[in-house]
Amino acid sequence: MGLFSNKKEVDIFKLFETSASFAKKAAESLKKAYEDGIVDYNELQNLKSIEHEADIHVHQCLKHVEEAFITPIDRSDILEILKEIENITDSIDSVANHTYMMGVREVNDAAKTFISLIVDACIKLEELTRIFKNYKKDFDKINQLIIEINNIEEAGDKTYRNAMRNLFESESDAKKIIIWNLLYHQLEGALDKCEDVADIVQKIIISKT
């Protein structure tokens, strides 16, 4: 039986997990595009395909959630989670788009650190959505994953501060300053959105227990 086979039986939690899986795939694709220090533009194109699939998935989800007769958690919370997970994928795609548009050829260590953190956060987020359905039984495990995602986001904040300081202290090329200022901001934003999803889940499970 498919995800959308019966509007009374939409597996909301599976929708979350599938959305998180797309975010993870997008993060892994960007990491692959960056990992050798030389931008792989073919991989950036693959990321665009992932984002397109994720976008189709979210539109299907929103339609079927709105039509669902019964939902296990508040409809507004469901829609918020789906949109925030979509925002993660969109943020990663935006990094890829600006990498291409600004002609970035080489990637520095700070950017690679950022994307590794994003991949880690997305892996945790996918696991979080996988066990979210059993929030009463797995309350402690869910809380631990939320803490771990928050810790990753804090590591991202530190990476951002250090990267920006290094950029303005050591880079004299105005064009490069503009490029990396933007990319660092977008990379940090993707991590912030991972934390946003975790915070929404935490709010829901606290209200339900």
C-alpha positions in Angstrom: 0.0 0.0 0.0 1.5 3.4 -1.0 1.8 6.4 1.1 -1.3 8.0 -0.5 -3.5 5.0 -1.2 -6.2 6.0 1.3 -6.8 9.5 2.5 -8.0 8.1 5.8 -4.8 6.2 6.3 -2.0 8.6 5.4 1.2 7.5 7.2 2.2 11.0 8.4 5.3 9.8 10.1 6.5 8.1 6.9 6.0 11.3 5.1 8.3 13.0 7.5 10.9 10.3 7.1 10.8 10.4 3.3 11.2 14.2 3.4 14.1 13.9 5.8 15.6 11.3 3.5 15.6 13.8 0.6 17.3 16.4 2.8 20.0 13.8 3.7 20.5 12.9 0.0 20.8 16.6 -0.9 23.4 17.1 1.9 25.4 14.0 0.8 25.3 15.2 -2.8 26.7 18.6 -1.9 29.4 16.9 0.2 30.3 14.7 -2.7 30.5 17.8 -5.0 32.8 19.6 -2.5 34.8 16.7 -1.0 37.9 16.9 -3.3 38.3 20.6 -2.9 37.4 21.1 -6.5 33.7 21.7 -7.2 32.1 18.8 -9.1 29.5 20.5 -11.3 28.0 17.2 -12.5 27.2 16.4 -8.9 25.6 19.8 -8.4 23.3 18.9 -11.3 22.4 15.7 -9.5 21.6 17.7 -6.4 19.2 19.7 -8.5 17.4 16.5 -9.4 17.1 15.5 -5.8 15.7 18.9 -4.9 13.1 18.5 -7.7 12.0 15.1 -6.4 11.8 16.5 -2.9 9.6 19.4 -4.1 7.2 17.0 -5.8 7.0 14.9 -2.7 6.2 17.9 -0.5 3.5 19.1 -2.8 1.9 15.6 -2.7 2.2 15.5 1.1 0.6 18.9 1.6 -2.3 17.9 -0.6 -3.0 14.6 1.1 -2.5 15.9 4.6 -5.0 18.6 3.9 -7.5 15.9 2.7 -6.8 13.4 5.5 -9.8 12.6 7.6 -7.7 11.8 10.7 -4.2 12.9 11.7 -2.1 11.6 14.7 -0.9 15.1 15.5 -2.3 18.5 14.8 -2.5 19.3 11.1 -0.7 22.6 11.6 2.2 20.8 13.2 2.3 18.3 10.4 2.4 21.1 7.8 5.0 23.0 9.7 7.4 20.0 9.9 7.0 19.2 6.2 7.7 22.8 5.2 10.7 23.1 7.6 12.2 19.9 6.3 11.7 21.2 2.7 13.5 24.3 3.8 16.6 22.3 4.6 16.7 20.7 1.1 16.0 24.1 -0.4 18.8 25.7 1.6 21.3 23.1 0.4 20.1 23.5 -3.1 20.6 27.3 -2.8 24.2 26.7 -1.8 24.7 24.6 -4.9 22.9 27.2 -7.1 25.1 30.0 -5.8 28.2 27.9 -6.1 27.4 27.5 -9.8 26.2 31.1 -10.4 29.3 32.6 -8.8 31.7 30.3 -10.6 33.2 28.8 -7.5 35.8 26.3 -8.5 37.7 25.5 -5.3 36.2 24.8 -1.9 38.0 25.6 1.4 38.2 23.5 4.6 35.6 25.6 6.4 33.0 24.9 3.7 33.8 21.2 3.8 33.4 21.3 7.6 30.0 22.9 7.3 28.7 20.4 4.8 29.9 17.5 7.0 28.0 19.0 9.9 24.9 19.3 7.7 25.2 15.7 6.6 25.5 14.6 10.3 22.5 16.7 11.3 20.4 15.3 8.4 21.3 11.7 9.4 20.2 12.4 12.9 17.1 14.1 11.6 16.2 11.1 9.4 16.6 8.8 12.4 14.5 11.2 14.5 11.6 11.1 12.0 11.9 7.3 11.8 11.1 6.8 15.5 8.9 9.9 15.9 5.8 7.7 15.6 6.7 5.9 18.8 7.3 9.1 20.7 5.9 7.7 24.0 8.0 4.5 23.9 11.1 6.2 22.4 10.8 9.5 24.3 14.4 9.3 25.7 15.9 8.3 22.4 14.1 11.1 20.6 15.3 13.6 23.2 18.8 12.4 22.8 18.7 12.9 19.0 17.3 16.4 19.5 20.2 17.2 21.8 22.6 15.8 19.3 21.1 17.9 16.5 21.3 21.0 18.7 25.0 20.2 19.5 25.7 19.9 15.8 24.1 23.3 15.2 26.2 24.8 17.9 29.3 23.4 16.2 28.1 25.1 13.1 27.8 28.4 14.8 31.4 28.1 16.0 32.5 27.1 12.5 30.7 30.1 11.1 32.3 32.6 13.5 35.8 31.2 12.9 35.3 31.1 9.1 34.0 34.6 8.9 36.8 36.0 11.1 39.4 34.1 9.0 37.7 35.4 5.8 37.9 39.1 6.8 41.4 38.8 8.3 43.2 36.8 5.6 41.3 37.5 2.3 42.0 40.7 0.4 40.0 39.8 -2.8 36.7 41.6 -2.5 35.0 39.2 -4.9 36.0 36.2 -2.8 34.9 37.9 0.4 31.4 38.5 -1.1 31.2 34.9 -2.4 32.2 33.2 0.8 30.3 35.6 3.1 27.2 34.5 1.2 28.0 30.7 1.1 28.9 30.6 4.8 25.7 32.3 5.7 23.7 29.8 3.6 25.5 26.8 5.0 24.9 28.0 8.5 21.2 28.6 7.6 20.8 25.0 6.5 22.1 23.8 9.9 19.7 26.2 11.6 16.8 24.7 9.8 17.8 21.2 11.0 17.6 22.5 14.5 14.2 24.2 13.8 12.7 20.8 12.8 14.1 19.2 16.0 12.7 22.0 18.1 9.2 21.5 16.5 9.3 17.7 17.3 10.4 18.5 20.8 7.5 20.9 21.3 5.1 18.2 20.0 6.3 15.3 22.1 6.3 17.5 25.3 2.7 18.5 24.6 1.7 14.8 24.0 3.4 13.3 27.1 
